[in-house]
């Protein structure tokens, strides 16, 4: 059974429909990139998967024993969040908050998880640094480590390279691919078609209030939607 199955979803806000009758599945180990023009409903879809919004109709079913606390989320940063006055270690550990329940402290296992994820993303030397003093790429690494503390099996990423320079962008894509290779399922919103077709195993292209394509990367490249989208964006979208 898929880890995640979206069945006949209609999504919107303030009674305005942005996507109708959307269906797709995500299996363990997939790397799904969600692409589409601004306003096509990509972020609305991700918030619905996270149960931060309710669908207007349809349903999202989880399988393969997936639990809510096994899904991590890396949203787009706001200006206020970039100026957060806490240490990198504190930011990363905060990804364990849902595990704490009513406990007002992190236990040994949770602290070790934060250290392991900082090590995995190469930010142990930054652990005591103030988060707001970091570069954009370093902040994204810290937030990715935080999301990994919340995630066990699925990681949702909303344009994780937005605002990063080319070097930091390449490094972030490499880290995400490494996590996927280690068994973490990736669902990522992206405006970068070139990166999507390079790294993703599957593509969901949404627009005109519907899914224009869902399938493997190889099938997307040969589809009409994929060819037109790549030509319009010149490799970007």
Beta strands, then each sheet from edge to edge (+ up, - down):
strand 1: 4-13
strand 2: 16-26
strand 3: 31-35
strand 4: 57-62
strand 5: 71-74
strand 6: 154-158
strand 7: 185-189
strand 8: 202-207
strand 9: 210-216
sheet 1: 2+ 1- 4+
sheet 2: 5+ 6+ 7+ 3+ 8+ 9-
end
